[in-house]
Amino acid sequence: MKIPFSEISSTGARYTLNNLTVPCDKRDFELQGPIELSCSLQRKGKDRVVLQGMVQAILLLRCSRCLAGFPFQVHANMQLIYELVDAEHCHLKEVDLSAGELDVIELLEPVLDLEDVARQQLYMALPVRQICSEQCLGICPECGNNLNDSTCDCKRDKKNSPFDVLAALKNKEK
């Protein structure tokens, strides 16, 4: 849903989108149902809009250890400032920014795309370590068996470590 700046009042307007679907890369995550976006938009001057709200969704992520899919609930609050910039401002130049200006998202057109806002917030909410549980055992490097589901009979030979020499010296001193 695209909202032009001209339709946003200075007193604010509330938007609730319940069955929102956004394009996402299946390698990152899959949606498990619709995305819910609830926000208020308030115009500050002729070329600035403040967005406050939240996005909720359930994503299907892939565990980095065992490669199994697991659900991940997103409930992200957001406060964003969008500002329309003119063409001459877009050229690269050295600028000193204040702390307040670092949170401003610059737009080339006076249109706010709520689907794109939701997609960006979902990506921002992704965990750095995508692990199904802290107790996840991962997969066997020999046979590829998921060690959370069953055990395997593969021998896991201890690889030679460059620290084996240090361990031998430490044991020799004892």
C-alpha positions as CSV (number, residue, x, y, z in Angstrom):
1,M,0.0,0.0,0.0
2,K,1.5,3.3,-1.1
3,I,0.5,6.4,0.6
4,P,1.4,9.9,-0.9
5,F,2.6,12.5,1.5
6,S,-0.3,14.7,0.4
7,E,-2.8,12.2,2.0
8,I,-1.1,12.3,5.4
9,S,-2.3,15.0,7.8
10,S,-0.4,16.9,10.5
11,T,-2.8,15.5,13.1
12,G,-2.0,11.9,12.1
13,A,-3.7,9.0,10.5
14,R,-3.9,5.3,11.7
15,Y,-3.4,2.4,9.3
16,T,-3.9,-1.3,10.0
17,L,-3.1,-3.9,7.4
18,N,-3.9,-7.5,8.5
19,N,-3.4,-9.7,5.4
20,L,-0.2,-8.1,4.2
21,T,2.1,-10.2,2.0
22,V,5.5,-9.0,1.0
23,P,8.0,-10.4,-1.4
24,C,10.9,-12.1,0.4
25,D,13.8,-14.3,-0.6
26,K,13.0,-17.9,0.4
27,R,16.7,-18.4,1.2
28,D,16.3,-15.9,4.1
29,F,12.9,-16.9,5.5
30,E,9.4,-18.0,4.5
31,L,6.2,-16.4,5.8
32,Q,3.9,-18.6,7.9
33,G,0.7,-16.7,7.4
34,P,0.0,-13.0,6.9
35,I,1.9,-10.0,8.2
36,E,0.1,-7.6,10.5
37,L,1.2,-4.0,10.3
38,S,-0.4,-1.3,12.5
39,C,1.0,2.2,12.4
40,S,0.2,5.9,12.7
41,L,1.6,8.4,10.2
42,Q,1.9,12.1,11.1
43,R,3.2,14.8,8.8
44,K,5.8,17.1,10.2
45,G,6.2,20.0,7.7
46,K,5.8,19.7,4.0
47,D,8.5,17.0,3.4
48,R,8.8,14.9,6.6
49,V,6.6,12.1,7.9
50,V,6.9,10.2,11.2
51,L,5.8,6.6,11.3
52,Q,5.1,4.9,14.7
53,G,3.8,1.4,14.9
54,M,4.5,-2.3,15.0
55,V,4.8,-5.3,12.7
56,Q,3.9,-8.9,13.6
57,A,4.5,-12.1,11.7
58,I,5.5,-15.7,12.0
59,L,8.5,-16.7,9.9
60,L,9.9,-20.1,9.1
61,L,13.7,-20.0,9.5
62,R,16.3,-22.6,8.8
63,C,18.5,-23.7,11.7
64,S,22.2,-23.1,11.0
65,R,23.2,-26.3,12.8
66,C,20.7,-28.9,11.7
67,L,19.1,-27.2,8.7
68,A,15.6,-28.0,10.0
69,G,12.9,-25.4,9.7
70,F,11.6,-23.7,12.9
71,P,9.0,-21.0,13.5
72,F,10.2,-17.5,14.7
73,Q,7.7,-15.0,16.0
74,V,8.3,-11.3,15.1
75,H,6.8,-8.6,17.1
76,A,8.8,-5.4,16.3
77,N,8.0,-1.9,17.4
78,M,9.2,0.9,15.1
79,Q,9.6,4.6,15.0
80,L,10.8,5.9,11.7
81,I,11.2,9.3,10.2
82,Y,10.9,9.7,6.4
83,E,12.1,12.9,4.6
84,L,11.7,13.9,1.0
85,V,15.0,15.1,-0.4
86,D,15.6,17.1,-3.6
87,A,17.8,15.9,-6.4
88,E,20.8,18.2,-5.5
89,H,20.8,16.8,-2.0
90,C,21.4,13.3,-3.4
91,H,24.8,14.0,-4.7
92,L,27.6,12.7,-2.6
93,K,29.2,15.3,-0.4
94,E,30.8,15.5,3.0
95,V,28.2,16.4,5.6
96,D,28.2,16.6,9.4
97,L,25.1,15.0,10.7
98,S,23.6,15.5,14.2
99,A,22.3,12.6,16.2
100,G,18.7,13.4,15.3
101,E,19.5,13.3,11.6
102,L,21.0,9.8,11.7
103,D,17.5,8.3,12.1
104,V,16.0,9.9,9.0
105,I,15.3,7.8,6.0
106,E,15.5,9.8,2.8
107,L,13.0,9.4,0.0
108,L,13.2,10.6,-3.6
109,E,9.4,10.6,-4.1
110,P,6.8,11.9,-1.7
111,V,5.3,8.4,-1.4
112,L,5.5,6.0,1.6
113,D,5.3,2.2,0.7
114,L,4.0,0.4,3.8
115,E,4.7,-3.1,2.3
116,D,8.3,-2.1,1.9
117,V,8.4,-0.8,5.5
118,A,7.1,-4.2,6.7
119,R,9.6,-6.1,4.6
120,Q,12.5,-4.1,5.9
121,Q,11.3,-4.5,9.5
122,L,11.1,-8.3,9.1
123,Y,14.7,-8.4,7.8
124,M,15.8,-6.2,10.7
125,A,14.1,-8.6,13.2
126,L,16.0,-11.7,12.0
127,P,18.2,-13.2,14.7
128,V,22.0,-13.2,14.0
129,R,22.2,-16.8,15.0
130,Q,19.4,-18.8,13.5
131,I,19.3,-21.9,15.8
132,C,16.2,-24.0,16.5
133,S,17.3,-24.5,20.2
134,E,20.5,-24.0,22.2
135,Q,20.6,-27.8,22.7
136,C,20.7,-28.4,18.9
137,L,23.3,-31.1,18.0
138,G,23.4,-30.3,14.3
139,I,24.2,-32.8,11.6
140,C,26.8,-35.5,11.4
141,P,29.7,-34.4,9.2
142,E,30.2,-37.9,7.9
143,C,26.7,-39.2,7.0
144,G,24.6,-36.0,7.2
145,N,22.2,-37.5,9.8
146,N,20.3,-35.0,11.9
147,L,21.6,-35.8,15.4
148,N,18.6,-34.2,17.1
149,D,16.3,-37.0,15.6
150,S,18.6,-40.0,15.9
151,T,22.2,-41.0,16.5
152,C,24.6,-42.5,14.0
153,D,27.4,-45.0,14.2
154,C,30.0,-42.8,12.4
155,K,33.4,-42.5,14.0
156,R,34.3,-38.9,14.6
157,D,38.1,-39.0,14.6
158,K,39.6,-36.2,16.4
159,K,41.3,-34.1,13.8
160,N,44.9,-33.0,14.3
161,S,44.9,-29.7,15.9
162,P,47.8,-27.3,15.9
163,F,47.2,-27.0,19.7
164,D,47.9,-30.8,20.2
165,V,51.6,-30.0,20.6
166,L,50.8,-27.5,23.4
167,A,48.5,-30.0,25.1
168,A,51.3,-32.6,25.0
169,L,53.7,-30.2,26.6
170,K,51.2,-29.3,29.3
171,N,50.6,-33.0,30.1
172,K,54.4,-33.6,30.1
173,E,54.9,-31.0,32.8
174,K,52.5,-32.7,35.1
